């Protein structure tokens, strides 16, 4: 909640979506067991509506990359995937890709 507010209120603050999971997961079971957490995460992300300030990130190697990508796809609306998975980092870090 606090981090979301900081991102929303400060034009020079961006966030990566790393550190949300740890280890291997069965995504379907995780979404069921932690439905409240996932709901709150999705709610805060939607509330700040800063899709241009969020970037995909992981804590590899402590997460499985495929599972983490699938998890992020669950919490980010599909219409914002390009921004979160590539465009924002490309712009913020001035990669020129």
Secondary structure by P-SEA (a helix, b strand, c coil): caaaaaaaacccbbbbcccccccccaaaaaaaaaaaaaaaaaaaaaaacccccbbbbcccccccaaaaaaaaaaacccccccccccaaaaaaacccc
